[in-house]
């Protein structure tokens, strides 16, 4: 299931360093591949690019969640921290938006289910 490598990610959607990427790529790939009805090997080059781009966006989203935690803003002068609680449902809805944005074209052709 290794369809996305560091070079592709780093040249198209770079936000993480290589070590951070290696820690999260497998889980995000699995999460995205679960949305496909057909085998990844059956995708043409254009479809595979859309899947890779989707995985990259899932990686950046998941990393942002981990990096931010539940903090929405931090101010250094008065040491003011604002917290936001994202529910699992909100996170899932945001992930579904990413899948729909990047895999929506594949959905129309019957490669994707939601």
Biopython code that builds the backbone (N, CA, C, O; Angstrom):
import numpy as np
from Bio.PDB.StructureBuilder import StructureBuilder

atoms = [
    (1, "UNK", "N", (0.823, -1.195, 0.000)),
    (1, "UNK", "CA", (0.000, 0.000, 0.000)),
    (1, "UNK", "C", (0.870, 1.263, 0.000)),
    (1, "UNK", "O", (0.400, 2.335, 0.382)),
    (2, "UNK", "N", (2.095, 1.150, -0.412)),
    (2, "UNK", "CA", (3.011, 2.280, -0.436)),
    (2, "UNK", "C", (2.892, 3.018, -1.767)),
    (2, "UNK", "O", (3.722, 2.835, -2.657)),
    (3, "UNK", "N", (1.862, 3.852, -1.902)),
    (3, "UNK", "CA", (1.665, 4.565, -3.163)),
    (3, "UNK", "C", (2.175, 6.001, -3.112)),
    (3, "UNK", "O", (2.289, 6.658, -4.147)),
    (4, "UNK", "N", (2.480, 6.487, -1.917)),
    (4, "UNK", "CA", (2.949, 7.855, -1.757)),
    (4, "UNK", "C", (4.336, 7.848, -1.136)),
    (4, "UNK", "O", (4.553, 7.244, -0.086)),
    (5, "UNK", "N", (5.266, 8.518, -1.786)),
    (5, "UNK", "CA", (6.613, 8.590, -1.221)),
    (5, "UNK", "C", (6.937, 10.022, -0.802)),
    (5, "UNK", "O", (6.225, 10.968, -1.137)),
    (6, "UNK", "N", (8.025, 10.146, -0.065)),
    (6, "UNK", "CA", (8.449, 11.435, 0.472)),
    (6, "UNK", "C", (8.695, 12.457, -0.636)),
    (6, "UNK", "O", (8.330, 13.623, -0.488)),
    (7, "UNK", "N", (9.298, 12.043, -1.722)),
    (7, "UNK", "CA", (9.633, 12.971, -2.797)),
    (7, "UNK", "C", (8.374, 13.616, -3.383)),
    (7, "UNK", "O", (8.347, 14.822, -3.630)),
    (8, "UNK", "N", (7.330, 12.807, -3.604)),
    (8, "UNK", "CA", (6.084, 13.353, -4.148)),
    (8, "UNK", "C", (5.471, 14.338, -3.160)),
    (8, "UNK", "O", (5.119, 15.460, -3.521)),
    (9, "UNK", "N", (5.351, 13.905, -1.916)),
    (9, "UNK", "CA", (4.767, 14.770, -0.885)),
    (9, "UNK", "C", (5.549, 16.079, -0.779)),
    (9, "UNK", "O", (4.962, 17.161, -0.810)),
    (10, "UNK", "N", (6.842, 15.982, -0.658)),
    (10, "UNK", "CA", (7.681, 17.157, -0.436)),
    (10, "UNK", "C", (7.674, 18.115, -1.624)),
    (10, "UNK", "O", (7.869, 19.317, -1.443)),
    (11, "UNK", "N", (7.456, 17.611, -2.822)),
    (11, "UNK", "CA", (7.447, 18.490, -3.994)),
    (11, "UNK", "C", (6.074, 19.107, -4.269)),
    (11, "UNK", "O", (5.975, 20.067, -5.033)),
    (12, "UNK", "N", (5.015, 18.570, -3.658)),
    (12, "UNK", "CA", (3.669, 19.071, -3.935)),
    (12, "UNK", "C", (2.974, 19.725, -2.739)),
    (12, "UNK", "O", (2.311, 20.748, -2.908)),
    (13, "UNK", "N", (3.109, 19.167, -1.547)),
    (13, "UNK", "CA", (2.363, 19.635, -0.375)),
    (13, "UNK", "C", (3.244, 19.708, 0.876)),
    (13, "UNK", "O", (2.816, 19.251, 1.936)),
    (14, "UNK", "N", (4.438, 20.256, 0.796)),
    (14, "UNK", "CA", (5.390, 20.147, 1.913)),
    (14, "UNK", "C", (4.997, 20.969, 3.139)),
    (14, "UNK", "O", (4.912, 22.196, 3.075)),
    (15, "UNK", "N", (4.765, 20.293, 4.233)),
    (15, "UNK", "CA", (4.555, 20.943, 5.526)),
    (15, "UNK", "C", (5.319, 20.204, 6.618)),
    (15, "UNK", "O", (5.671, 20.795, 7.639)),
    (16, "UNK", "N", (5.572, 18.936, 6.412)),
    (16, "UNK", "CA", (6.235, 18.108, 7.413)),
    (16, "UNK", "C", (7.658, 17.803, 6.974)),
    (16, "UNK", "O", (7.978, 17.832, 5.785)),
    (17, "UNK", "N", (8.502, 17.511, 7.950)),
    (17, "UNK", "CA", (9.827, 17.020, 7.591)),
    (17, "UNK", "C", (9.725, 15.520, 7.313)),
    (17, "UNK", "O", (8.670, 14.921, 7.525)),
    (18, "UNK", "N", (10.785, 14.929, 6.852)),
    (18, "UNK", "CA", (10.746, 13.530, 6.424)),
    (18, "UNK", "C", (10.385, 12.583, 7.569)),
    (18, "UNK", "O", (9.629, 11.634, 7.361)),
    (19, "UNK", "N", (10.905, 12.820, 8.764)),
    (19, "UNK", "CA", (10.584, 11.952, 9.901)),
    (19, "UNK", "C", (9.113, 12.033, 10.279)),
    (19, "UNK", "O", (8.483, 11.011, 10.552)),
    (20, "UNK", "N", (8.561, 13.252, 10.298)),
    (20, "UNK", "CA", (7.134, 13.420, 10.604)),
    (20, "UNK", "C", (6.287, 12.730, 9.542)),
    (20, "UNK", "O", (5.303, 12.059, 9.854)),
    (21, "UNK", "N", (6.678, 12.903, 8.293)),
    (21, "UNK", "CA", (5.973, 12.264, 7.183)),
    (21, "UNK", "C", (5.961, 10.746, 7.354)),
    (21, "UNK", "O", (4.915, 10.110, 7.225)),
    (22, "UNK", "N", (7.121, 10.175, 7.644)),
    (22, "UNK", "CA", (7.221, 8.717, 7.783)),
    (22, "UNK", "C", (6.363, 8.172, 8.919)),
    (22, "UNK", "O", (5.903, 7.032, 8.852)),
    (23, "UNK", "N", (6.143, 8.964, 9.950)),
    (23, "UNK", "CA", (5.338, 8.522, 11.091)),
    (23, "UNK", "C", (3.848, 8.459, 10.771)),
    (23, "UNK", "O", (3.117, 7.663, 11.361)),
    (24, "UNK", "N", (3.395, 9.297, 9.836)),
    (24, "UNK", "CA", (1.959, 9.446, 9.629)),
    (24, "UNK", "C", (1.461, 8.929, 8.280)),
    (24, "UNK", "O", (0.257, 8.737, 8.107)),
    (25, "UNK", "N", (2.344, 8.702, 7.337)),
    (25, "UNK", "CA", (1.934, 8.378, 5.968)),
    (25, "UNK", "C", (1.126, 7.087, 5.883)),
    (25, "UNK", "O", (0.142, 7.035, 5.145)),
    (26, "UNK", "N", (1.507, 6.062, 6.606)),
    (26, "UNK", "CA", (0.804, 4.779, 6.488)),
    (26, "UNK", "C", (-0.650, 4.905, 6.927)),
    (26, "UNK", "O", (-1.554, 4.451, 6.225)),
    (27, "UNK", "N", (-0.879, 5.518, 8.082)),
    (27, "UNK", "CA", (-2.246, 5.647, 8.599)),
    (27, "UNK", "C", (-3.116, 6.488, 7.670)),
    (27, "UNK", "O", (-4.280, 6.158, 7.443)),
    (28, "UNK", "N", (-2.562, 7.566, 7.136)),
    (28, "UNK", "CA", (-3.335, 8.430, 6.243)),
    (28, "UNK", "C", (-3.595, 7.765, 4.896)),
    (28, "UNK", "O", (-4.646, 7.972, 4.289)),
    (29, "UNK", "N", (-2.645, 6.975, 4.435)),
    (29, "UNK", "CA", (-2.850, 6.213, 3.204)),
    (29, "UNK", "C", (-3.962, 5.195, 3.403)),
    (29, "UNK", "O", (-4.849, 5.069, 2.558)),
    (30, "UNK", "N", (-3.920, 4.472, 4.506)),
    (30, "UNK", "CA", (-4.953, 3.467, 4.791)),
    (30, "UNK", "C", (-6.325, 4.118, 4.894)),
    (30, "UNK", "O", (-7.305, 3.587, 4.371)),
    (31, "UNK", "N", (-6.402, 5.261, 5.563)),
    (31, "UNK", "CA", (-7.665, 5.975, 5.718)),
    (31, "UNK", "C", (-8.238, 6.371, 4.361)),
    (31, "UNK", "O", (-9.448, 6.296, 4.148)),
    (32, "UNK", "N", (-7.380, 6.786, 3.457)),
    (32, "UNK", "CA", (-7.822, 7.197, 2.124)),
    (32, "UNK", "C", (-8.163, 5.993, 1.252)),
    (32, "UNK", "O", (-9.184, 5.995, 0.564)),
    (33, "UNK", "N", (-7.329, 4.981, 1.274)),
    (33, "UNK", "CA", (-7.550, 3.787, 0.455)),
    (33, "UNK", "C", (-8.855, 3.095, 0.838)),
    (33, "UNK", "O", (-9.500, 2.472, -0.005)),
    (34, "UNK", "N", (-9.242, 3.204, 2.101)),
    (34, "UNK", "CA", (-10.514, 2.621, 2.538)),
    (34, "UNK", "C", (-11.702, 3.204, 1.789)),
    (34, "UNK", "O", (-12.770, 2.592, 1.758)),
    (35, "UNK", "N", (-11.538, 4.372, 1.188)),
    (35, "UNK", "CA", (-12.622, 5.012, 0.440)),
    (35, "UNK", "C", (-12.736, 4.481, -0.989)),
    (35, "UNK", "O", (-13.721, 4.754, -1.675)),
    (36, "UNK", "N", (-11.741, 3.731, -1.434)),
    (36, "UNK", "CA", (-11.741, 3.220, -2.808)),
    (36, "UNK", "C", (-12.495, 1.903, -2.897)),
    (36, "UNK", "O", (-12.365, 1.048, -2.021)),
    (37, "UNK", "N", (-13.268, 1.738, -3.935)),
    (37, "UNK", "CA", (-13.985, 0.487, -4.170)),
    (37, "UNK", "C", (-13.075, -0.510, -4.872)),
    (37, "UNK", "O", (-13.077, -1.696, -4.544)),
    (38, "UNK", "N", (-12.311, -0.039, -5.821)),
    (38, "UNK", "CA", (-11.458, -0.920, -6.619)),
    (38, "UNK", "C", (-10.018, -0.835, -6.146)),
    (38, "UNK", "O", (-9.639, 0.072, -5.404)),
    (39, "UNK", "N", (-9.241, -1.783, -6.584)),
    (39, "UNK", "CA", (-7.839, -1.875, -6.200)),
    (39, "UNK", "C", (-7.046, -0.678, -6.727)),
    (39, "UNK", "O", (-7.272, -0.217, -7.846)),
    (40, "UNK", "N", (-6.137, -0.194, -5.928)),
    (40, "UNK", "CA", (-5.288, 0.932, -6.312)),
    (40, "UNK", "C", (-4.521, 0.622, -7.594)),
    (40, "UNK", "O", (-4.297, 1.513, -8.413)),
    (41, "UNK", "N", (-4.124, -0.618, -7.769)),
    (41, "UNK", "CA", (-3.369, -1.011, -8.963)),
    (41, "UNK", "C", (-4.173, -0.833, -10.245)),
    (41, "UNK", "O", (-3.594, -0.773, -11.329)),
    (42, "UNK", "N", (-5.498, -0.747, -10.140)),
    (42, "UNK", "CA", (-6.342, -0.597, -11.319)),
    (42, "UNK", "C", (-6.562, 0.869, -11.710)),
    (42, "UNK", "O", (-7.156, 1.146, -12.751)),
    (43, "UNK", "N", (-6.093, 1.796, -10.894)),
    (43, "UNK", "CA", (-6.270, 3.213, -11.196)),
    (43, "UNK", "C", (-5.307, 3.653, -12.297)),
    (43, "UNK", "O", (-4.157, 3.214, -12.344)),
    (44, "UNK", "N", (-5.793, 4.525, -13.182)),
    (44, "UNK", "CA", (-4.887, 5.081, -14.186)),
    (44, "UNK", "C", (-4.047, 6.188, -13.542)),
    (44, "UNK", "O", (-4.244, 6.513, -12.371)),
    (45, "UNK", "N", (-3.131, 6.755, -14.287)),
    (45, "UNK", "CA", (-2.189, 7.731, -13.727)),
    (45, "UNK", "C", (-2.890, 8.962, -13.158)),
    (45, "UNK", "O", (-2.524, 9.447, -12.087)),
    (46, "UNK", "N", (-3.883, 9.462, -13.862)),
    (46, "UNK", "CA", (-4.622, 10.640, -13.400)),
    (46, "UNK", "C", (-5.373, 10.348, -12.099)),
    (46, "UNK", "O", (-5.366, 11.161, -11.174)),
    (47, "UNK", "N", (-6.014, 9.195, -12.036)),
    (47, "UNK", "CA", (-6.743, 8.811, -10.825)),
    (47, "UNK", "C", (-5.788, 8.604, -9.653)),
    (47, "UNK", "O", (-6.081, 9.005, -8.527)),
    (48, "UNK", "N", (-4.657, 7.984, -9.920)),
    (48, "UNK", "CA", (-3.668, 7.752, -8.877)),
    (48, "UNK", "C", (-3.116, 9.076, -8.337)),
    (48, "UNK", "O", (-2.857, 9.202, -7.141)),
    (49, "UNK", "N", (-2.939, 10.048, -9.215)),
    (49, "UNK", "CA", (-2.481, 11.368, -8.780)),
    (49, "UNK", "C", (-3.489, 12.004, -7.838)),
    (49, "UNK", "O", (-3.107, 12.605, -6.834)),
    (50, "UNK", "N", (-4.768, 11.878, -8.149)),
    (50, "UNK", "CA", (-5.807, 12.423, -7.270)),
    (50, "UNK", "C", (-5.785, 11.741, -5.904)),
    (50, "UNK", "O", (-5.958, 12.398, -4.877)),
    (51, "UNK", "N", (-5.574, 10.440, -5.891)),
    (51, "UNK", "CA", (-5.494, 9.704, -4.628)),
    (51, "UNK", "C", (-4.270, 10.161, -3.833)),
    (51, "UNK", "O", (-4.362, 10.375, -2.625)),
    (52, "UNK", "N", (-3.136, 10.311, -4.497)),
    (52, "UNK", "CA", (-1.922, 10.782, -3.818)),
    (52, "UNK", "C", (-2.130, 12.180, -3.237)),
    (52, "UNK", "O", (-1.747, 12.450, -2.099)),
    (53, "UNK", "N", (-2.735, 13.060, -4.024)),
    (53, "UNK", "CA", (-2.988, 14.421, -3.547)),
    (53, "UNK", "C", (-3.924, 14.413, -2.342)),
    (53, "UNK", "O", (-3.752, 15.193, -1.405)),
    (54, "UNK", "N", (-4.901, 13.537, -2.378)),
    (54, "UNK", "CA", (-5.817, 13.403, -1.249)),
    (54, "UNK", "C", (-5.059, 12.955, -0.002)),
    (54, "UNK", "O", (-5.241, 13.522, 1.075)),
    (55, "UNK", "N", (-4.223, 11.953, -0.145)),
    (55, "UNK", "CA", (-3.438, 11.459, 0.994)),
    (55, "UNK", "C", (-2.571, 12.584, 1.558)),
    (55, "UNK", "O", (-2.470, 12.738, 2.775)),
    (56, "UNK", "N", (-1.954, 13.357, 0.693)),
    (56, "UNK", "CA", (-1.126, 14.480, 1.146)),
    (56, "UNK", "C", (-1.941, 15.465, 1.977)),
    (56, "UNK", "O", (-1.468, 15.954, 3.003)),
    (57, "UNK", "N", (-3.148, 15.752, 1.543)),
    (57, "UNK", "CA", (-3.998, 16.673, 2.287)),
    (57, "UNK", "C", (-4.467, 16.079, 3.603)),
    (57, "UNK", "O", (-4.594, 16.800, 4.593)),
    (58, "UNK", "N", (-4.723, 14.788, 3.632)),
    (58, "UNK", "CA", (-5.079, 14.119, 4.888)),
    (58, "UNK", "C", (-3.893, 14.177, 5.849)),
    (58, "UNK", "O", (-4.071, 14.430, 7.040)),
    (59, "UNK", "N", (-2.703, 13.948, 5.342)),
    (59, "UNK", "CA", (-1.490, 14.031, 6.165)),
    (59, "UNK", "C", (-1.367, 15.416, 6.791)),
    (59, "UNK", "O", (-1.146, 15.538, 7.996)),
    (60, "UNK", "N", (-1.509, 16.455, 5.980)),
    (60, "UNK", "CA", (-1.371, 17.815, 6.499)),
    (60, "UNK", "C", (-2.466, 18.147, 7.507)),
    (60, "UNK", "O", (-2.208, 18.822, 8.504)),
    (61, "UNK", "N", (-3.676, 17.682, 7.255)),
    (61, "UNK", "CA", (-4.782, 17.920, 8.184)),
    (61, "UNK", "C", (-4.532, 17.220, 9.517)),
    (61, "UNK", "O", (-4.656, 17.835, 10.576)),
    (62, "UNK", "N", (-4.181, 15.941, 9.466)),
    (62, "UNK", "CA", (-3.935, 15.177, 10.697)),
    (62, "UNK", "C", (-2.757, 15.766, 11.473)),
    (62, "UNK", "O", (-2.795, 15.837, 12.702)),
    (63, "UNK", "N", (-1.724, 16.183, 10.767)),
    (63, "UNK", "CA", (-0.569, 16.796, 11.433)),
    (63, "UNK", "C", (-0.970, 18.109, 12.108)),
    (63, "UNK", "O", (-0.547, 18.398, 13.227)),
    (64, "UNK", "N", (-1.780, 18.888, 11.420)),
    (64, "UNK", "CA", (-2.253, 20.150, 11.992)),
    (64, "UNK", "C", (-3.057, 19.902, 13.266)),
    (64, "UNK", "O", (-2.919, 20.639, 14.242)),
    (65, "UNK", "N", (-3.886, 18.877, 13.260)),
    (65, "UNK", "CA", (-4.648, 18.528, 14.466)),
    (65, "UNK", "C", (-3.715, 18.177, 15.618)),
    (65, "UNK", "O", (-3.912, 18.625, 16.747)),
    (66, "UNK", "N", (-2.707, 17.379, 15.327)),
    (66, "UNK", "CA", (-1.754, 16.976, 16.361)),
    (66, "UNK", "C", (-0.938, 18.164, 16.859)),
    (66, "UNK", "O", (-0.684, 18.299, 18.056)),
    (67, "UNK", "N", (-0.537, 19.013, 15.938)),
    (67, "UNK", "CA", (0.315, 20.147, 16.280)),
    (67, "UNK", "C", (-0.434, 21.188, 17.103)),
    (67, "UNK", "O", (0.091, 21.705, 18.089)),
    (68, "UNK", "N", (-1.660, 21.492, 16.695)),
    (68, "UNK", "CA", (-2.465, 22.489, 17.378)),
    (68, "UNK", "C", (-3.062, 21.956, 18.671)),
    (68, "UNK", "O", (-3.237, 22.698, 19.637)),
    (69, "UNK", "N", (-3.370, 20.677, 18.682)),
    (69, "UNK", "CA", (-4.134, 20.147, 19.800)),
    (69, "UNK", "C", (-5.496, 20.807, 19.774)),
    (69, "UNK", "O", (-6.115, 20.907, 18.715)),
    (70, "UNK", "N", (-5.962, 21.250, 20.899)),
    (70, "UNK", "CA", (-7.240, 21.949, 20.961)),
    (70, "UNK", "C", (-7.055, 23.451, 21.132)),
    (70, "UNK", "O", (-7.982, 24.142, 21.553)),
    (71, "UNK", "N", (-5.884, 23.959, 20.814)),
    (71, "UNK", "CA", (-5.620, 25.392, 20.935)),
    (71, "UNK", "C", (-5.996, 26.090, 19.639)),
    (71, "UNK", "O", (-5.617, 25.657, 18.551)),
    (72, "UNK", "N", (-6.746, 27.175, 19.772)),
    (72, "UNK", "CA", (-7.094, 27.935, 18.577)),
    (72, "UNK", "C", (-6.218, 29.168, 18.427)),
    (72, "UNK", "O", (-5.990, 29.636, 17.311)),
    (73, "UNK", "N", (-5.719, 29.702, 19.553)),
    (73, "UNK", "CA", (-4.821, 30.847, 19.467)),
    (73, "UNK", "C", (-3.998, 30.958, 20.743)),
    (73, "UNK", "O", (-4.424, 30.536, 21.818)),
    (74, "UNK", "N", (-2.823, 31.531, 20.599)),
    (74, "UNK", "CA", (-1.937, 31.753, 21.740)),
    (74, "UNK", "C", (-1.390, 33.167, 21.624)),
    (74, "UNK", "O", (-0.974, 33.586, 20.544)),
    (75, "UNK", "N", (-1.387, 33.902, 22.723)),
    (75, "UNK", "CA", (-0.823, 35.242, 22.755)),
    (75, "UNK", "C", (0.304, 35.266, 23.773)),
    (75, "UNK", "O", (0.108, 34.847, 24.914)),
    (76, "UNK", "N", (1.463, 35.742, 23.393)),
    (76, "UNK", "CA", (2.626, 35.719, 24.280)),
    (76, "UNK", "C", (2.633, 36.827, 25.321)),
    (76, "UNK", "O", (3.043, 36.589, 26.457)),
    (77, "UNK", "N", (2.193, 38.025, 24.972)),
    (77, "UNK", "CA", (2.293, 39.160, 25.897)),
    (77, "UNK", "C", (1.551, 38.908, 27.200)),
    (77, "UNK", "O", (2.139, 38.998, 28.278)),
    (78, "UNK", "N", (0.292, 38.600, 27.113)),
    (78, "UNK", "CA", (-0.518, 38.367, 28.309)),
    (78, "UNK", "C", (-0.699, 36.900, 28.609)),
    (78, "UNK", "O", (-1.495, 36.541, 29.477)),
    (79, "UNK", "N", (0.022, 36.043, 27.911)),
    (79, "UNK", "CA", (-0.100, 34.595, 28.036)),
    (79, "UNK", "C", (-1.556, 34.153, 28.012)),
    (79, "UNK", "O", (-2.045, 33.525, 28.950)),
    (80, "UNK", "N", (-2.228, 34.485, 26.943)),
    (80, "UNK", "CA", (-3.622, 34.122, 26.752)),
    (80, "UNK", "C", (-3.706, 32.962, 25.773)),
    (80, "UNK", "O", (-3.171, 33.036, 24.667)),
    (81, "UNK", "N", (-4.370, 31.900, 26.176)),
    (81, "UNK", "CA", (-4.527, 30.726, 25.329)),
    (81, "UNK", "C", (-6.016, 30.449, 25.176)),
    (81, "UNK", "O", (-6.741, 30.376, 26.169)),
    (82, "UNK", "N", (-6.473, 30.295, 23.941)),
    (82, "UNK", "CA", (-7.868, 29.944, 23.681)),
    (82, "UNK", "C", (-7.941, 28.483, 23.270)),
    (82, "UNK", "O", (-7.121, 28.009, 22.484)),
    (83, "UNK", "N", (-8.912, 27.785, 23.796)),
    (83, "UNK", "CA", (-9.058, 26.365, 23.498)),
    (83, "UNK", "C", (-10.336, 26.113, 22.714)),
    (83, "UNK", "O", (-11.362, 26.759, 22.927)),
    (84, "UNK", "N", (-10.242, 25.167, 21.814)),
    (84, "UNK", "CA", (-11.380, 24.754, 21.013)),
    (84, "UNK", "C", (-11.494, 23.247, 21.136)),
    (84, "UNK", "O", (-10.503, 22.530, 20.993)),
    (85, "UNK", "N", (-12.667, 22.778, 21.394)),
    (85, "UNK", "CA", (-12.881, 21.339, 21.465)),
    (85, "UNK", "C", (-13.480, 20.874, 20.144)),
    (85, "UNK", "O", (-14.603, 21.242, 19.801)),
    (86, "UNK", "N", (-12.740, 20.079, 19.418)),
    (86, "UNK", "CA", (-13.273, 19.465, 18.201)),
    (86, "UNK", "C", (-13.726, 18.069, 18.562)),
    (86, "UNK", "O", (-12.976, 17.280, 19.135)),
    (87, "UNK", "N", (-14.938, 17.785, 18.225)),
    (87, "UNK", "CA", (-15.443, 16.445, 18.482)),
    (87, "UNK", "C", (-14.959, 15.503, 17.386)),
    (87, "UNK", "O", (-14.520, 15.938, 16.322)),
    (88, "UNK", "N", (-15.047, 14.220, 17.662)),
    (88, "UNK", "CA", (-14.696, 13.226, 16.638)),
    (88, "UNK", "C", (-15.573, 13.392, 15.408)),
    (88, "UNK", "O", (-15.117, 13.194, 14.282)),
    (89, "UNK", "N", (-16.828, 13.755, 15.624)),
    (89, "UNK", "CA", (-17.744, 13.962, 14.502)),
    (89, "UNK", "C", (-17.277, 15.131, 13.634)),
    (89, "UNK", "O", (-17.305, 15.036, 12.407)),
    (90, "UNK", "N", (-16.851, 16.225, 14.250)),
    (90, "UNK", "CA", (-16.354, 17.371, 13.483)),
    (90, "UNK", "C", (-15.101, 17.000, 12.692)),
    (90, "UNK", "O", (-14.949, 17.397, 11.537)),
    (91, "UNK", "N", (-14.219, 16.246, 13.312)),
    (91, "UNK", "CA", (-12.997, 15.813, 12.626)),
    (91, "UNK", "C", (-13.347, 14.915, 11.446)),
    (91, "UNK", "O", (-12.785, 15.060, 10.360)),
    (92, "UNK", "N", (-14.271, 13.990, 11.660)),
    (92, "UNK", "CA", (-14.693, 13.093, 10.574)),
    (92, "UNK", "C", (-15.338, 13.877, 9.432)),
    (92, "UNK", "O", (-15.101, 13.575, 8.262)),
    (93, "UNK", "N", (-16.147, 14.876, 9.762)),
    (93, "UNK", "CA", (-16.778, 15.697, 8.727)),
    (93, "UNK", "C", (-15.732, 16.475, 7.928)),
    (93, "UNK", "O", (-15.853, 16.605, 6.710)),
    (94, "UNK", "N", (-14.709, 16.990, 8.607)),
    (94, "UNK", "CA", (-13.654, 17.713, 7.909)),
    (94, "UNK", "C", (-12.842, 16.774, 7.013)),
    (94, "UNK", "O", (-12.445, 17.153, 5.911)),
    (95, "UNK", "N", (-12.601, 15.566, 7.482)),
    (95, "UNK", "CA", (-11.923, 14.574, 6.636)),
    (95, "UNK", "C", (-12.771, 14.230, 5.421)),
    (95, "UNK", "O", (-12.247, 14.101, 4.315)),
    (96, "UNK", "N", (-14.072, 14.082, 5.616)),
    (96, "UNK", "CA", (-14.964, 13.780, 4.492)),
    (96, "UNK", "C", (-14.941, 14.903, 3.465)),
    (96, "UNK", "O", (-15.053, 14.646, 2.267)),
    (97, "UNK", "N", (-14.797, 16.147, 3.920)),
    (97, "UNK", "CA", (-14.681, 17.269, 2.982)),
    (97, "UNK", "C", (-13.408, 17.144, 2.146)),
    (97, "UNK", "O", (-13.414, 17.420, 0.947)),
    (98, "UNK", "N", (-12.325, 16.728, 2.788)),
    (98, "UNK", "CA", (-11.072, 16.518, 2.057)),
    (98, "UNK", "C", (-11.254, 15.408, 1.025)),
    (98, "UNK", "O", (-10.859, 15.558, -0.131)),
    (99, "UNK", "N", (-11.852, 14.293, 1.447)),
    (99, "UNK", "CA", (-12.073, 13.185, 0.514)),
    (99, "UNK", "C", (-12.959, 13.616, -0.650)),
    (99, "UNK", "O", (-12.688, 13.272, -1.800)),
    (100, "UNK", "N", (-14.003, 14.361, -0.355)),
    (100, "UNK", "CA", (-14.914, 14.795, -1.407)),
    (100, "UNK", "C", (-14.224, 15.766, -2.368)),
    (100, "UNK", "O", (-14.438, 15.704, -3.578)),
    (101, "UNK", "N", (-13.407, 16.650, -1.831)),
    (101, "UNK", "CA", (-12.687, 17.613, -2.670)),
    (101, "UNK", "C", (-11.728, 16.912, -3.627)),
    (101, "UNK", "O", (-11.708, 17.212, -4.821)),
    (102, "UNK", "N", (-10.939, 15.985, -3.107)),
    (102, "UNK", "CA", (-9.888, 15.372, -3.907)),
    (102, "UNK", "C", (-10.326, 14.114, -4.643)),
    (102, "UNK", "O", (-9.757, 13.771, -5.680)),
    (103, "UNK", "N", (-11.326, 13.428, -4.117)),
    (103, "UNK", "CA", (-11.749, 12.171, -4.740)),
    (103, "UNK", "C", (-13.124, 12.274, -5.381)),
    (103, "UNK", "O", (-13.644, 11.282, -5.893)),
    (104, "UNK", "N", (-13.714, 13.451, -5.359)),
    (104, "UNK", "CA", (-15.056, 13.633, -5.908)),
    (104, "UNK", "C", (-15.180, 13.207, -7.358)),
    (104, "UNK", "O", (-16.188, 12.618, -7.751)),
    (105, "UNK", "N", (-14.167, 13.500, -8.153)),
    (105, "UNK", "CA", (-14.181, 13.108, -9.570)),
    (105, "UNK", "C", (-14.190, 11.591, -9.688)),
    (105, "UNK", "O", (-14.874, 11.032, -10.546)),
    (106, "UNK", "N", (-13.434, 10.933, -8.831)),
    (106, "UNK", "CA", (-13.398, 9.472, -8.862)),
    (106, "UNK", "C", (-14.731, 8.888, -8.408)),
    (106, "UNK", "O", (-15.130, 7.814, -8.860)),
    (107, "UNK", "N", (-15.413, 9.590, -7.521)),
    (107, "UNK", "CA", (-16.723, 9.132, -7.048)),
    (107, "UNK", "C", (-17.701, 9.042, -8.220)),
    (107, "UNK", "O", (-18.483, 8.096, -8.321)),
    (108, "UNK", "N", (-17.642, 10.037, -9.098)),
    (108, "UNK", "CA", (-18.541, 10.055, -10.255)),
    (108, "UNK", "C", (-18.280, 8.884, -11.193)),
    (108, "UNK", "O", (-19.191, 8.415, -11.875)),
    (109, "UNK", "N", (-17.042, 8.415, -11.226)),
    (109, "UNK", "CA", (-16.711, 7.309, -12.126)),
    (109, "UNK", "C", (-16.864, 5.947, -11.452)),
    (109, "UNK", "O", (-16.571, 4.916, -12.058)),
    (110, "UNK", "N", (-17.321, 5.941, -10.205)),
    (110, "UNK", "CA", (-17.589, 4.679, -9.527)),
    (110, "UNK", "C", (-16.404, 4.070, -8.799)),
    (110, "UNK", "O", (-16.468, 2.911, -8.388)),
    (111, "UNK", "N", (-15.328, 4.820, -8.630)),
    (111, "UNK", "CA", (-14.147, 4.285, -7.948)),
    (111, "UNK", "C", (-14.191, 4.508, -6.448)),
    (111, "UNK", "O", (-13.454, 3.868, -5.697)),
    (112, "UNK", "N", (-15.045, 5.407, -6.016)),
    (112, "UNK", "CA", (-15.046, 5.827, -4.623)),
    (112, "UNK", "C", (-16.427, 5.599, -4.026)),
    (112, "UNK", "O", (-17.445, 5.746, -4.701)),
    (113, "UNK", "N", (-16.440, 5.246, -2.771)),
    (113, "UNK", "CA", (-17.704, 5.231, -2.055)),
    (113, "UNK", "C", (-17.569, 6.081, -0.808)),
    (113, "UNK", "O", (-16.473, 6.255, -0.275)),
    (114, "UNK", "N", (-18.701, 6.613, -0.344)),
    (114, "UNK", "CA", (-18.713, 7.414, 0.879)),
    (114, "UNK", "C", (-19.795, 6.911, 1.790)),
    (114, "UNK", "O", (-19.982, 7.446, 2.883)),
]
sb = StructureBuilder()
sb.init_structure("model")
sb.init_model(0)
sb.init_chain("A")
sb.init_seg("    ")
for serial, (resi, resn, name, xyz) in enumerate(atoms, 1):
    if name == "N":
        sb.init_residue(resn, " ", resi, " ")
    sb.init_atom(name, np.array(xyz, "f"), 0.0, 1.0, " ", f" {name:<3s}", serial, name[0])
structure = sb.get_structure()
